[in-house]
Amino acid sequence: MDASFRLAALMPPDVVAVAESGLKTANDLDRLHAAGYRAFLVGERFMTAADPGEALRSLVGSGARA
């Protein structure tokens, strides 16, 4: 995630910034969104979860993020 924050400042404003790697919590997504990211690749978090559906719910919650 540290690399994502460093790279965020270098991305042109007209591109869709995609964060990928180490995303585990809703707070991670919120912080990266605030840094300018608009898309997220999440894989291992769901692949290793006993209940991937619950892992998704805990990651994004029940409300939409702006």
MMTF fields as JSON, N, C-alpha, C and O atoms, coordinates in Angstrom:
{
  "mmtfVersion": "1.0.0",
  "mmtfProducer": "UNKNOWN",
  "numBonds": 263,
  "numAtoms": 264,
  "numGroups": 66,
  "numChains": 1,
  "numModels": 1,
  "chainsPerModel": [1],
  "groupsPerChain": [66],
  "chainIdList": ["A"],
  "bondAtomList": [4, 2, 8, 6, 12, 10, 16, 14, 20, 18, 24, 22, 28, 26, 32, 30, 36, 34, 40, 38, 44, 42, 48, 46, 52, 50, 56, 54, 60, 58, 64, 62, 68, 66, 72, 70, 76, 74, 80, 78, 84, 82, 88, 86, 92, 90, 96, 94, 100, 98, 104, 102, 108, 106, 112, 110, 116, 114, 120, 118, 124, 122, 128, 126, 132, 130, 136, 134, 140, 138, 144, 142, 148, 146, 152, 150, 156, 154, 160, 158, 164, 162, 168, 166, 172, 170, 176, 174, 180, 178, 184, 182, 188, 186, 192, 190, 196, 194, 200, 198, 204, 202, 208, 206, 212, 210, 216, 214, 220, 218, 224, 222, 228, 226, 232, 230, 236, 234, 240, 238, 244, 242, 248, 246, 252, 250, 256, 254, 260, 258],
  "bondOrderList": [1, 1, 1, 1, 1, 1, 1, 1, 1, 1, 1, 1, 1, 1, 1, 1, 1, 1, 1, 1, 1, 1, 1, 1, 1, 1, 1, 1, 1, 1, 1, 1, 1, 1, 1, 1, 1, 1, 1, 1, 1, 1, 1, 1, 1, 1, 1, 1, 1, 1, 1, 1, 1, 1, 1, 1, 1, 1, 1, 1, 1, 1, 1, 1, 1],
  "groupList": [{"groupName": "MET", "atomNameList": ["N", "CA", "C", "O"], "elementList": ["N", "C", "C", "O"], "formalChargeList": [0, 0, 0, 0], "bondAtomList": [1, 0, 2, 1, 3, 2], "bondOrderList": [1, 1, 2], "singleLetterCode": "M", "chemCompType": "L-PEPTIDE LINKING"}, {"groupName": "ASP", "atomNameList": ["N", "CA", "C", "O"], "elementList": ["N", "C", "C", "O"], "formalChargeList": [0, 0, 0, 0], "bondAtomList": [1, 0, 2, 1, 3, 2], "bondOrderList": [1, 1, 2], "singleLetterCode": "D", "chemCompType": "L-PEPTIDE LINKING"}, {"groupName": "ALA", "atomNameList": ["N", "CA", "C", "O"], "elementList": ["N", "C", "C", "O"], "formalChargeList": [0, 0, 0, 0], "bondAtomList": [1, 0, 2, 1, 3, 2], "bondOrderList": [1, 1, 2], "singleLetterCode": "A", "chemCompType": "L-PEPTIDE LINKING"}, {"groupName": "SER", "atomNameList": ["N", "CA", "C", "O"], "elementList": ["N", "C", "C", "O"], "formalChargeList": [0, 0, 0, 0], "bondAtomList": [1, 0, 2, 1, 3, 2], "bondOrderList": [1, 1, 2], "singleLetterCode": "S", "chemCompType": "L-PEPTIDE LINKING"}, {"groupName": "PHE", "atomNameList": ["N", "CA", "C", "O"], "elementList": ["N", "C", "C", "O"], "formalChargeList": [0, 0, 0, 0], "bondAtomList": [1, 0, 2, 1, 3, 2], "bondOrderList": [1, 1, 2], "singleLetterCode": "F", "chemCompType": "L-PEPTIDE LINKING"}, {"groupName": "ARG", "atomNameList": ["N", "CA", "C", "O"], "elementList": ["N", "C", "C", "O"], "formalChargeList": [0, 0, 0, 0], "bondAtomList": [1, 0, 2, 1, 3, 2], "bondOrderList": [1, 1, 2], "singleLetterCode": "R", "chemCompType": "L-PEPTIDE LINKING"}, {"groupName": "LEU", "atomNameList": ["N", "CA", "C", "O"], "elementList": ["N", "C", "C", "O"], "formalChargeList": [0, 0, 0, 0], "bondAtomList": [1, 0, 2, 1, 3, 2], "bondOrderList": [1, 1, 2], "singleLetterCode": "L", "chemCompType": "L-PEPTIDE LINKING"}, {"groupName": "PRO", "atomNameList": ["N", "CA", "C", "O"], "elementList": ["N", "C", "C", "O"], "formalChargeList": [0, 0, 0, 0], "bondAtomList": [1, 0, 2, 1, 3, 2], "bondOrderList": [1, 1, 2], "singleLetterCode": "P", "chemCompType": "L-PEPTIDE LINKING"}, {"groupName": "VAL", "atomNameList": ["N", "CA", "C", "O"], "elementList": ["N", "C", "C", "O"], "formalChargeList": [0, 0, 0, 0], "bondAtomList": [1, 0, 2, 1, 3, 2], "bondOrderList": [1, 1, 2], "singleLetterCode": "V", "chemCompType": "L-PEPTIDE LINKING"}, {"groupName": "GLU", "atomNameList": ["N", "CA", "C", "O"], "elementList": ["N", "C", "C", "O"], "formalChargeList": [0, 0, 0, 0], "bondAtomList": [1, 0, 2, 1, 3, 2], "bondOrderList": [1, 1, 2], "singleLetterCode": "E", "chemCompType": "L-PEPTIDE LINKING"}, {"groupName": "GLY", "atomNameList": ["N", "CA", "C", "O"], "elementList": ["N", "C", "C", "O"], "formalChargeList": [0, 0, 0, 0], "bondAtomList": [1, 0, 2, 1, 3, 2], "bondOrderList": [1, 1, 2], "singleLetterCode": "G", "chemCompType": "PEPTIDE LINKING"}, {"groupName": "LYS", "atomNameList": ["N", "CA", "C", "O"], "elementList": ["N", "C", "C", "O"], "formalChargeList": [0, 0, 0, 0], "bondAtomList": [1, 0, 2, 1, 3, 2], "bondOrderList": [1, 1, 2], "singleLetterCode": "K", "chemCompType": "L-PEPTIDE LINKING"}, {"groupName": "THR", "atomNameList": ["N", "CA", "C", "O"], "elementList": ["N", "C", "C", "O"], "formalChargeList": [0, 0, 0, 0], "bondAtomList": [1, 0, 2, 1, 3, 2], "bondOrderList": [1, 1, 2], "singleLetterCode": "T", "chemCompType": "L-PEPTIDE LINKING"}, {"groupName": "ASN", "atomNameList": ["N", "CA", "C", "O"], "elementList": ["N", "C", "C", "O"], "formalChargeList": [0, 0, 0, 0], "bondAtomList": [1, 0, 2, 1, 3, 2], "bondOrderList": [1, 1, 2], "singleLetterCode": "N", "chemCompType": "L-PEPTIDE LINKING"}, {"groupName": "HIS", "atomNameList": ["N", "CA", "C", "O"], "elementList": ["N", "C", "C", "O"], "formalChargeList": [0, 0, 0, 0], "bondAtomList": [1, 0, 2, 1, 3, 2], "bondOrderList": [1, 1, 2], "singleLetterCode": "H", "chemCompType": "L-PEPTIDE LINKING"}, {"groupName": "TYR", "atomNameList": ["N", "CA", "C", "O"], "elementList": ["N", "C", "C", "O"], "formalChargeList": [0, 0, 0, 0], "bondAtomList": [1, 0, 2, 1, 3, 2], "bondOrderList": [1, 1, 2], "singleLetterCode": "Y", "chemCompType": "L-PEPTIDE LINKING"}],
  "groupTypeList": [0, 1, 2, 3, 4, 5, 6, 2, 2, 6, 0, 7, 7, 1, 8, 8, 2, 8, 2, 9, 3, 10, 6, 11, 12, 2, 13, 1, 6, 1, 5, 6, 14, 2, 2, 10, 15, 5, 2, 4, 6, 8, 10, 9, 5, 4, 0, 12, 2, 2, 1, 7, 10, 9, 2, 6, 5, 3, 6, 8, 10, 3, 10, 2, 5, 2],
  "groupIdList": [1, 2, 3, 4, 5, 6, 7, 8, 9, 10, 11, 12, 13, 14, 15, 16, 17, 18, 19, 20, 21, 22, 23, 24, 25, 26, 27, 28, 29, 30, 31, 32, 33, 34, 35, 36, 37, 38, 39, 40, 41, 42, 43, 44, 45, 46, 47, 48, 49, 50, 51, 52, 53, 54, 55, 56, 57, 58, 59, 60, 61, 62, 63, 64, 65, 66],
  "secStructList": [7, 2, 2, 2, 2, 2, 2, 2, 6, 6, 1, 7, 6, 6, 1, 7, 7, 3, 3, 3, 1, 1, 7, 7, 1, 2, 2, 2, 2, 2, 2, 2, 2, 2, 6, 6, 7, 7, 3, 3, 3, 7, 7, 2, 2, 2, 2, 1, 7, 1, 1, 2, 2, 2, 2, 2, 2, 2, 2, 2, 7, 1, 1, 7, 7, 7],
  "xCoordList": [0.82, 0.0, 0.86, 0.461, 2.024, 2.9, 3.241, 3.254, 3.517, 3.831, 2.637, 2.814, 1.444, 0.24, 0.123, -0.239, 0.43, 0.355, 1.434, 1.187, 2.622, 3.692, 3.329, 3.574, 2.755, 2.416, 1.222, 1.121, 0.335, -0.882, -0.54, -1.214, 0.482, 0.856, 1.426, 1.474, 1.851, 2.47, 1.488, 1.831, 0.289, -0.68, -1.388, -1.805, -1.521, -2.257, -3.726, -4.287, -4.331, -5.717, -6.743, -7.872, -6.376, -7.34, -7.307, -7.946, -6.581, -6.553, -7.286, -7.406, -7.769, -8.397, -7.288, -6.692, -7.021, -5.988, -6.537, -7.623, -5.781, -6.184, -5.194, -4.002, -5.68, -4.84, -4.944, -6.028, -3.805, -3.814, -2.753, -1.565, -3.103, -2.17, -2.256, -2.162, -2.436, -2.442, -3.706, -3.717, -4.763, -6.021, -6.81, -7.217, -7.015, -7.643, -8.854, -9.731, -8.933, -10.025, -10.736, -10.226, -11.929, -12.672, -11.877, -11.924, -11.153, -10.33, -9.236, -8.92, -8.662, -7.671, -8.289, -7.69, -9.484, -10.157, -10.472, -10.283, -10.943, -11.27, -10.032, -10.088, -8.924, -7.688, -7.168, -6.727, -7.219, -6.749, -7.688, -7.238, -8.972, -9.927, -9.628, -9.646, -9.356, -9.021, -7.729, -7.546, -6.838, -5.572, -5.739, -4.8, -6.939, -7.19, -7.503, -7.773, -7.475, -7.782, -9.282, -10.071, -9.661, -11.08, -11.434, -12.604, -10.437, -10.684, -9.706, -8.616, -10.122, -9.334, -9.358, -10.419, -8.193, -8.098, -7.892, -6.915, -8.827, -8.745, -8.881, -9.863, -7.926, -7.986, -7.729, -8.607, -6.538, -6.138, -7.084, -7.364, -7.566, -8.496, -9.691, -10.158, -10.185, -11.358, -10.978, -11.708, -9.843, -9.422, -9.08, -9.237, -8.621, -8.209, -9.295, -9.13, -10.389, -11.467, -12.313, -12.595, -12.708, -13.605, -14.962, -15.605, -15.398, -16.673, -16.407, -16.447, -16.134, -15.811, -16.912, -16.617, -18.166, -19.262, -19.202, -19.399, -18.931, -18.809, -17.577, -17.609, -16.504, -15.291, -15.592, -15.117, -16.372, -16.764, -17.629, -17.409, -18.605, -19.469, -18.654, -18.906, -17.69, -16.899, -15.983, -15.633, -15.59, -14.7, -15.442, -14.959, -16.59, -17.315, -18.486, -19.006, -18.908, -20.023, -21.331, -21.405, -22.353, -23.682, -23.983, -24.951, -23.178, -23.427, -22.45, -21.356, -22.857, -21.991, -20.972, -21.277, -19.784, -18.731, -18.781, -19.041, -18.528, -18.551, -17.295, -17.137],
  "yCoordList": [-1.193, 0.0, 1.251, 2.274, 1.189, 2.364, 2.788, 3.979, 1.815, 2.128, 2.795, 3.708, 2.354, 2.955, 4.424, 5.253, 4.743, 6.149, 6.984, 8.129, 6.422, 7.16, 7.389, 8.469, 6.391, 6.492, 7.401, 7.989, 7.52, 8.328, 9.751, 10.327, 10.314, 11.702, 11.848, 12.957, 10.761, 10.81, 10.562, 10.759, 10.14, 9.784, 11.016, 11.891, 11.075, 12.189, 12.159, 11.084, 13.308, 13.35, 12.772, 12.489, 12.59, 12.1, 10.583, 10.065, 9.868, 8.409, 7.82, 8.457, 6.604, 5.899, 5.163, 4.227, 5.581, 4.957, 3.67, 3.666, 2.577, 1.276, 0.827, 0.685, 0.605, 0.097, -1.417, -1.975, -2.079, -3.534, -4.121, -3.941, -4.771, -5.502, -5.041, -3.852, -6.002, -5.727, -5.076, -4.564, -5.081, -4.454, -5.448, -6.506, -5.094, -6.043, -5.504, -6.279, -4.199, -3.649, -2.519, -1.952, -2.209, -1.073, 0.218, 1.113, 0.309, 1.484, 1.625, 2.74, 0.507, 0.553, 1.196, 2.077, 0.75, 1.306, 2.779, 3.575, 3.148, 4.552, 5.444, 6.511, 4.996, 5.797, 5.921, 6.993, 4.824, 4.868, 5.705, 6.415, 5.62, 6.445, 7.923, 8.728, 8.271, 9.657, 10.103, 11.293, 9.165, 9.487, 9.595, 9.974, 9.263, 9.421, 8.154, 8.212, 7.023, 5.767, 5.613, 5.953, 5.087, 4.921, 3.472, 3.156, 2.587, 1.163, 0.356, 0.823, -0.873, -1.697, -3.14, -3.678, -3.768, -5.196, -5.912, -5.676, -6.785, -7.525, -9.001, -9.4, -9.796, -11.211, -12.108, -12.868, -12.03, -12.934, -12.841, -13.846, -11.66, -11.452, -12.392, -12.931, -12.588, -13.44, -14.902, -15.795, -15.146, -16.521, -17.264, -18.483, -16.541, -17.187, -17.145, -17.731, -16.464, -16.34, -17.612, -18.214, -18.007, -19.158, -18.861, -19.758, -17.599, -17.166, -15.927, -14.808, -16.114, -14.975, -13.912, -12.721, -14.328, -13.363, -12.444, -11.234, -13.025, -12.217, -11.317, -10.176, -11.826, -11.012, -9.8, -8.697, -10.005, -8.896, -7.9, -6.693, -8.386, -7.49, -6.67, -5.477, -7.286, -6.546, -5.545, -4.524, -5.828, -4.918, -3.691, -2.568, -3.89, -2.769, -2.292, -1.203, -3.064, -2.668, -2.705, -3.216, -2.166, -2.188, -0.902, -0.846, 0.137, 1.402, 1.655, 1.091, 2.5, 2.837, 3.887, 4.808, 3.735, 4.723, 5.757, 5.435, 6.994, 8.069, 8.061, 8.895],
  "zCoordList": [0.0, 0.0, 0.0, -0.558, 0.611, 0.61, -0.81, -1.122, -1.668, -3.067, -3.747, -4.554, -3.434, -4.025, -3.661, -4.497, -2.416, -1.999, -2.679, -3.058, -2.833, -3.524, -4.99, -5.528, -5.629, -7.045, -7.309, -8.385, -6.357, -6.548, -6.961, -7.816, -6.374, -6.679, -8.087, -8.619, -8.689, -10.015, -11.15, -12.315, -10.834, -11.87, -12.415, -11.657, -13.738, -14.328, -13.88, -13.665, -13.744, -13.248, -14.22, -13.818, -15.488, -16.466, -16.652, -17.568, -15.807, -15.888, -14.689, -13.643, -14.857, -13.75, -13.006, -13.538, -11.8, -10.99, -10.378, -9.798, -10.509, -9.995, -8.926, -9.2, -7.721, -6.631, -6.634, -6.802, -6.447, -6.505, -5.589, -5.858, -4.585, -3.737, -2.298, -1.99, -1.441, -0.019, 0.496, 1.616, -0.282, 0.142, 0.986, 0.507, 2.236, 3.151, 3.878, 4.259, 4.084, 4.897, 4.169, 3.202, 4.664, 4.122, 4.314, 3.47, 5.417, 5.668, 4.597, 4.181, 4.154, 3.076, 1.834, 1.219, 1.474, 0.287, 0.477, -0.443, 1.641, 1.914, 1.781, 1.17, 2.355, 2.303, 0.874, 0.46, 0.121, -1.263, -2.136, -3.036, -1.87, -2.604, -2.359, -3.29, -1.114, -0.767, -1.452, -1.707, -1.75, -2.423, -3.932, -4.632, -4.447, -5.871, -6.637, -7.837, -5.982, -6.676, -6.856, -5.974, -8.03, -8.347, -8.655, -8.871, -8.677, -8.93, -8.079, -7.746, -7.732, -6.835, -7.297, -7.615, -7.336, -7.611, -6.284, -5.573, -5.973, -4.715, -5.07, -5.697, -4.685, -5.019, -3.835, -3.425, -3.282, -2.204, -1.011, -0.357, -0.734, 0.392, 0.279, 1.282, -0.941, -1.138, -1.316, -0.884, -1.948, -2.2, -0.904, -0.826, 0.095, 1.345, 2.422, 3.492, 2.147, 3.143, 3.188, 2.152, 4.373, 4.529, 3.894, 3.348, 3.964, 3.392, 2.538, 3.049, 1.238, 0.374, 0.331, 0.227, 0.41, 0.412, 1.623, 1.509, 2.773, 3.986, 3.906, 4.365, 3.329, 3.163, 2.275, 2.545, 1.23, 0.359, 1.115, 1.018, 1.861, 2.634, 3.629, 3.796, 4.282, 5.262, 4.59, 5.183, 3.357, 2.642, 2.118, 2.265, 1.519, 0.918, 1.759, 1.516, 2.727, 3.568, 2.815, 1.698, 3.427, 2.799, 2.059, 1.3, 2.257, 1.59, 0.457, 0.421, -0.454, -1.59, -1.18, -0.423, -1.683, -1.448, -2.561, -3.72, -2.188, -3.189, -4.016, -4.908]
}
